[in-house]
Amino acid sequence: FYIKLVVKYGDPASVNCSVCQNCPSNFGFEIPVGTQRRHGTLISWTVDHLTEWGLSPVCYYAAEGDQQCCSRLEITLYKPPDNVGLNIKGNSWVMSEGQNITLKCSVQNVAPAENLRVTFYSGQRQLGQKRSNSKGRRPVSETFELDFTPTKEDDGGEFWCEAELLLGPDGPQPPPVEKSRNFPATVFCDPTVLTEGNPLELNCSAVGNPSPTYTWTGPSERTCEYEIINISILIVKLMHHLGCGTYKQGLWFSVSCCYYCHIFISLLLFAFLSCHLTGFRTCS
């Protein structure tokens, strides 16, 4: 039968091998490293720094008739990664809402890889997990990829990944985890499209004690009409004269309106909201 031992690379380890009192004296513990001490029918094995990969020790005794009884020690020697790094295909953390993004988490020099689980995050939101297909016992380096589609909620958030070694109930609890750096991302959102005569409501409401005050700042040129309602709400619509006589019929063009909402709470809190609007109309 098998006995399991989980040891971190370079840590000390010890095991006792014992046989029954009436068993023959021809018994032993087969392992090429460490020190063994006998005390009657007990063999104590110790090693100060376990660094040998692929060990399969056997505790045995030879019975009558050349029969052998044995127990195998299943040693899982694990090594946390030297480094965990997150990257993005194209090396730019500036992205657009709805864009197809590939995140890459690199895990360096980890073992055993088959017990490795990699998790991708945006802030505290879990984006997905990946597992290794490697079955070897020695350390390996792998890169795991996750396809991801950002939303406006990811703007300003931080992306990161972690590598976790799941070594079962015989392993350390909680499982050892190594994390990457955090990378703040900028997500450009699809513009809000305004057509002439269709209003848009901008809500800059905030909660505070004492109650906040609001100041709206509109565009320097009167390319857009707006109206302030209930102090914190602004209604925007395009003006009806945009001077497009130089454009050909059917040509589309854009007009940008920028509004800024400043929120002040007793001079201790300052919040800033920028709303970018793009409007389109057909010139005739």
VOVEXRO-782165 format. One record per residue: x, y, z of N, C-alpha, C in turn; residue in one letter. Coordinates in pm, whole numbers, plus 50000, padded with zeros to 5 digits. Atoms other than C-alpha are relative to their C-alpha. Layout:
N
XYZXYZXYZA ...
END
This chain:
284
500844988250000500005000050000500885012450000F 499264987550014500995036549964499775009050120Y 500074989449900501745062950226500485012849934I 499674987550068501845099250113500755009550091K 499224989749931504335125850214500175011849905L 499894987950081504205161650080501055008950064V 498884992449947507425181650121500345011549905V 499524988850080508505216050000501464998149964K 498635001650048511685215949795500985007050095Y 498984994649911514685220550027499684999150147G 500385001149859512755214350351500444986550056D 499695013049938513585186650602498804990749992P 501065010050003511575154350605500434988250085A 499715011849919511305123350822498854990249988S 500975010850010509515089650808500484988450088V 499695012249924509355058951034499514987849924N 500345012950062509385024050883500074989450109C 500015010049893508344996451123499354987149951S 500585013150031507544959351102499554993850132V 500545006449879505784935951347501144993850081C 498965005549910507684922451646500424985949961Q 499695013950034507484886851514500494998449856N 499545000850139508594895651161501484996449996C 498575003350013511934882651035500865012550007P 499084988749986514964904351088500445005849866S 499604995350133515464908050714499005010549950N 500884989150042513764941750669500855012549979F 499234987950028514794976150556499155011049938G 500654988250060513965009850406500885004749885F 499214997150120515145016350050499765014549957E 500044986150047515905052849975501445004649987I 498594997050025519125067449827500535012450074P 499544987849934519255099450036499604999650146V 500364998849860519105108850404500744990250089G 499355008149896520075090850723498984990650062T 500885010049939518575058650870500584995650135Q 499625005249868518615047351233499044988850038R 500805011649962517405013251359499824999650152R 500335002049860515655007951690499094987750007H 500775012450002514554971551708499404997949861G 500685001850129511944967251436499575013349938T 500344986750050511745004851373501215006249930L 498984992550073513735023951111499525014549987I 500314985750011513755061951137500865006049890S 499294993550112514665080750819499815015150008W 500054985450000515505117750813500905005549890T 499174992850095516875142350561499875014950032V 500014985949962517855178450631499425008949891D 500484991950112517125192250285499644990549886H 500425009250107515065171650041499985007449867L 499884993550132516045181249686500024989949886T 499985010350103515865148149499498594998049943E 501295001750066513065144949243499744985449965W 500405013350046511165112949168500344988750093G 499715010749905511895093449486498774991350022L 501065009749968509825061949551500524990250104S 499435008749896511055047649885499084988150031P 500735012249966510015012550001500434995350138V 499785006549872509684999050353499584985349985C 500275014050035509874960750336500544990550106Y 499345011149932510584927950506499814987649915Y 500025012450078511344894150351499404988950086A 500675010849927508964866850466500574986649955A 499555013350037509464829350447499564996649858E 500335004050136509464813750104500285010749897G 499584989450093511154843649939498885009949967D 501054990050018507984864249973500405012950070Q 499644986949946508344901150039498765008350024Q 501104990749967505914924650215500585014050002C 499434986550008506354961450144498905010750001C 500844987850007504834996150178500815010649927S 499334989550077505665023549933499655013750054R 500184986149957506135059650033499915008849877L 500204991150114504695083449775500365014350043E 499524986649963506675115949808499625009949890I 500274988850091505315147449646500905011550042T 499084988949976508135172549631499525011849918L 500584988650072506685206549546500905012250011Y 499224987650003508235239649455499115011449950K 500754988350047506345272749442500765007049889P 499324993550112507085293349130500955011050044P 499074989149974510045316849123499385013549969D 500624987450041507925343148952498694997249928N 501275000450072504365348748829499815013749935V 500124987450072503875375348561498795000249910G 501164998250087500855388748377500365009449886L 499774991750118501005402848026498764999549915N 501134999250091498605411847753500565000049858I 499545000550139498975404147385499965014049941K 499884986450048500195436447229500645009250100G 499294992749893501705448147562499395013650032N 500654987449968499175476247603498784997450087S 501145001349910496755479547893498945010449971W 501074991250049494675504447696499194992049901V 500855008650081491725486447542498655006549979M 501334994850030488235492147407498944990250049S 501105008449956484955479347540499564990849886E 500405009750100483965447447357501134994349918G 498855004950075487475441847218500404986150049Q 499515013249962488845406347215501435001250051N 498714998649933491755405647460500504986250041I 499395012249951494185377347538500955003350114T 499144998349883495675377547888500934988050009L 499005010749991498865357447944500655000250138K 499415001449868499985345248285501164990249992C 498805008350008503555331848296500414995650139S 499605005949872504565308448579501364993649981V 498635004350019508285302248619500454990050106Q 499295009649915509945271048762499144995050115N 500945005049900507075253948945499864984849987V 500205014650001506485217549044499114996050118A 500315006750128504515196049017498945007849924P 500894991750081502745213548730498584994649994A 501345005750009499835189248729499105004450116E 500764995049886498785203749067499805015149995N 500044985550012498935239448940498655004749946L 501204993450050495855261448899500275014949991R 499784985850025496105296248747498665007049988V 501244992450000493365321948808500275014349957T 499904986350049492895355148626498945008650069F 500914991049929491315385348798499985013849936Y 500134985650021489995420048724499475005650131S 500374996449864489965436249067499834987350081G 500305012449927488335409549286499094990849920Q 500885008150084486265395848998500834989449927R 499295011050064487415361648878499584999149853Q 500265000450144487735360648498500034985749945L 499905013750050488655324048452501194992950062G 498935008349945490955295448551500554990749892Q 499335009250091493465273448368500794989850081K 499215010649939495165240348454501084995449902R 498905005050082498405225048330499734985649956S 500085013750050498565193548118501284992150027N 498725006449975502105185548232499864989550111S 500055010949904502585152748422501354997350067K 498675002349944506285155448509500105004650144G 499784996449860507625158548862500955011750017R 499004989349989510425183148792499405013649964R 500524986550027509965221148775499945003249851P 500184995450138508675235848451499535014550003V 500534986550019507765270248320498934999449892S 501125000350094504435275448146499345013749993E 500804987950020502345303848005498574996049969T 501425003250015498565302248033499295012349942F 500694989250068496275322747809498504999450028E 501454999049978492735335147870499465010949909L 500684990250084490515352447614498965007350084D 500804991749911488625381247768499455011849920F 500654988550063486195408447657499715010650106T 500204990049895486425440247869498685007549985P 501184991349997483435461247970500405012950068T 499704987149940483215496548099500274998850150K 499745001949857483235482648456501474996950027E 498585003249981486855472048400500905012449989D 499204987850015487995507848332500525004550136D 499384995849876490445518748600500274988750097G 499755011549914490485483948753501384994349978G 498675006150007493595463248810499884985249965E 499975013950043494285430348634501204993150066F 498925007849941496375402948795499664985249988W 500235014550001496805365248808500744993850117C 499345007149891497785339849070500194985449963E 499705014250021499345305149065499884993050134A 500315007049876498095280549326500324985149983E 499685014250002499455245849405499014992550089L 501025007749929496605222449502500564986250029L 499265012149964498395194349689499184990450085L 500875009449931495415177749854500055001550151G 500074999049853494665171450223501324997450071P 498705002549939498235159650288500965011849979D 499164988550027499655192350155499725011650093G 500204988249913499895226650318498635006049980P 501314993350004496645244250406500125013750068Q 500534999750137495825268850270501104997149898P 499015003050104497535259449942500925011949973P 499084989050031500645279849852499575007449874P 500454991450109499825309249624501065010549972V 499124989150043502035333049426499225008849903E 500784990750080500595364449267500905008549911K 499294990950090501625386648979499855014450049S 500254985849978501875424348984498595003649954R 501284994850045498675444248945500245010249888N 499864991150115498235462548613498695007849981F 501224992150023495735491448594499715001249851P 500404999850140493775491948269499115012049972A 500904989750050492085519148067499124993849893T 500955005550095488955508147885499215011449938V 500774990050072487585531447620498624994449969F 501375004650020483825528447608499475005249867C 500664995350121481655531247300499365013550028D 500584986749976480575567747259498474999550002P 501454998150002477045578347337499635008249877T 500364993450127475435587847006498735008250020V 501144990949993473145618046998499585004049860L 500524994450123470955626746706499215012650033T 500624987049978469455661046666498574998350054E 501335000249942466435666046888499774989250102G 500145010549900467005634947103500865003350122N 499244995849881468015644847459500704988150067P 499285009949921470445626547685500095005150142L 499964996149859470295626848065501304995450064E 498795003049925473545628748265499685001750148L 500324999849858473085619848632501294999650079N 498764998749924475885631548860499714999450150C 500405000449860474175623049189501064993450086S 499085005649901476305616249494499385001150137A 500515000149863475625608449859501125003950093V 498994995949904477475625550140499385006750119G 500444993049879477195640450484501145008950046N 501204992550044477005670150470499714997849852P 500425001950138475105670150142500945007249905S 499074993850094477305677249839499365011349921P 500454989950095477055707249610500594996649864T 499625003750136477395704849231500315012549919Y 499724989650099478955726448962500194993449866T 499895005350137478465718448592500765009949914W 499274991750097480845731348327499754994549861T 500325004350135479715729947964501085003849900G 499014996850104481585734047633500135015149982P 499764985750018483165767347555499235005549880S 500774995950116481445768647216498624993950010E 501385004649984477675765547198499634990349888R 500355010350098477675734146989498924990750052T 501015008549940475335717047232499115008250092C 500934994149905472265727647423499904991050121E 500175008149881471865716747782499145007550101Y 500874994549897469575722148077500274992550130E 499745006249870470285715648447498694998250074I 501235003449929467505698048638500374994050135I 499775005249864467495692049015501475000250039N 498614997349963471105704549042500964989149949I 499065010850033472695669948986499714993549867S 500385006350127470985661048655500075010449889I 499864990950114471835676848320499434993149876L 500585005050124469865671947996500735006549884I 499224995150113471885675147673499274996949870V 500485002450136470705679447314500795008849905K 499264992350099472345691846994499215012249957L 500674988250054471625726446861499584997249857M 500585002450131469745729646533500785006849888H 499214993750107472315750846347501474996950024H 498625004349987475755736246291500865004649883L 499214994250107476855754745976500684989849912G 499375010750077477425724345756499815002249850C 500244997550141476885741345421501164996049912G 498835003850081480405732245310500104984949979T 499965014550015479655695045338499074995649888Y 500845005550105478265674145059498794993050061K 501205006549951474795659645090500284985450032Q 499835013949960474725626745281501284997450078G 498755001949928478105632445449499745000450151L 500165000549856478265622645817501175007250066W 498944993549925480235643146066499694998950148F 500195001349855480715643946443500195013450069S 499874988349914480295670846705500194994850142V 499725004849866481765665947052499565010250104S 500394991749887480275679847374500624994050125C 499415004949876482185676847700499415007550118C 500574994249879480535682948034500734994350121Y 499285003949880482255681748370499155002750122Y 500784998549878480555676148701500964999850118C 499164999149882482375687749013499134998650124H 500755002549879481135674749347500865004050119I 499264995549883482215691849668499234996350126F 500615003249871481535678650018500895005850109I 499344993549888482695702150293501515001449978S 498624997950038485985707450105500924988050028L 499195011749968487115672450208499954989449891L 500175010050105485855652349912499895007149868L 500094994450134486415660649545499874988649902F 500225010350101484965638749277499885006749864A 499974994150133485285644348904499414990149901F 500645008550100483105630648629500095007149866L 499934994450134483745636548260499124991849909S 500905006950090481035627848012500315004549859C 499644996750137482075626647647498874995449908H 501115003150088479295628047390500395002949857L 499774997750143479475624947014498684999549929T 501284999450070476605635346793500194999349851G 499925001650145475915628046428498705004949936F 501174996750079473555641846167500375000049851R 499764999750145473185640945788499845014249952T 500074986550057473935673245607499204999649871C 500804999750120471425682345339500105013749932S 
END
